Amino acid sequence: MEPMDQPVPLPSHIHYELLMQLLERQTLFALQRRSPQQQQIQELIITLRKALSQQKQLEESCRSSGIAIEYYWSLNNAAASSPLHPGEH
């Protein structure tokens, strides 16, 4: 299989890190201990950790297949090269 011409766009890891830090350091403390909402936040943090781990696995798979990766910080730098317009999937 030939490597792709264009790098695969992926979110920068900092996006996951910032969300997890916000939830761990601020959101949890704003909620009452042992509340259902605090449990939901804990589950959300776990989900974000899993998502970051899965992205890292995808990155390793791409690297081992010779597929380039490009990290994106926002949608602004992706808008010009994206074949989709806002609202399309």
C-alpha positions in Angstrom: 0.0 0.0 0.0 1.4 3.4 -1.0 1.6 6.2 1.6 -1.1 8.9 1.3 -0.3 12.1 -0.5 -1.8 14.3 2.3 -1.1 13.9 6.0 -3.9 12.6 8.2 -5.3 15.5 10.2 -5.6 14.8 13.9 -6.2 17.0 17.0 -3.2 18.0 18.9 -2.7 16.1 22.2 -3.0 19.4 24.1 -6.7 19.5 23.4 -7.2 16.3 25.4 -4.8 17.5 28.1 -6.6 20.8 28.5 -10.0 19.3 28.8 -8.8 16.7 31.4 -7.0 19.4 33.4 -10.1 21.6 33.5 -12.4 18.8 34.5 -9.9 17.4 37.2 -8.8 20.8 38.7 -11.9 22.9 38.4 -15.1 21.1 37.5 -14.8 18.4 40.1 -14.2 20.9 42.9 -17.2 22.9 41.8 -19.5 19.9 42.4 -20.6 18.4 45.7 -18.7 15.3 46.8 -20.2 12.0 45.8 -22.8 13.7 43.7 -24.1 12.0 40.6 -22.6 14.9 38.6 -19.2 14.3 40.1 -19.4 10.7 39.0 -20.4 11.8 35.5 -17.3 14.0 35.4 -15.1 11.1 36.5 -16.5 9.0 33.7 -15.9 11.8 31.2 -12.3 12.1 32.3 -11.8 8.4 31.8 -13.4 8.6 28.4 -11.0 11.4 27.4 -8.1 9.4 28.6 -9.3 6.5 26.5 -9.8 8.7 23.5 -6.2 10.1 23.8 -4.9 6.5 24.1 -6.8 5.4 21.0 -5.5 8.4 19.1 -1.9 7.5 20.1 -2.6 3.9 18.8 -3.9 5.3 15.5 -0.8 7.5 15.2 1.5 4.5 15.8 -0.4 2.5 13.2 -0.1 5.4 10.7 3.6 5.8 11.3 4.2 2.1 10.9 2.3 2.2 7.6 4.2 5.2 6.4 1.2 7.6 6.7 2.1 11.1 7.7 0.2 12.8 10.5 -0.5 16.5 10.8 -1.7 17.9 14.2 -4.3 20.6 14.2 -4.8 23.2 16.8 -8.1 24.4 15.5 -10.5 24.0 12.6 -9.3 27.3 11.1 -6.1 25.8 9.6 -8.2 22.8 8.3 -10.9 24.8 6.7 -9.0 25.8 3.6 -7.9 22.2 2.8 -11.1 20.5 3.9 -13.3 19.1 1.1 -16.3 19.5 3.4 -18.1 22.7 4.2 -19.4 23.4 7.7 -22.4 21.3 8.5 -21.5 18.5 6.1 -20.4 15.0 7.3 
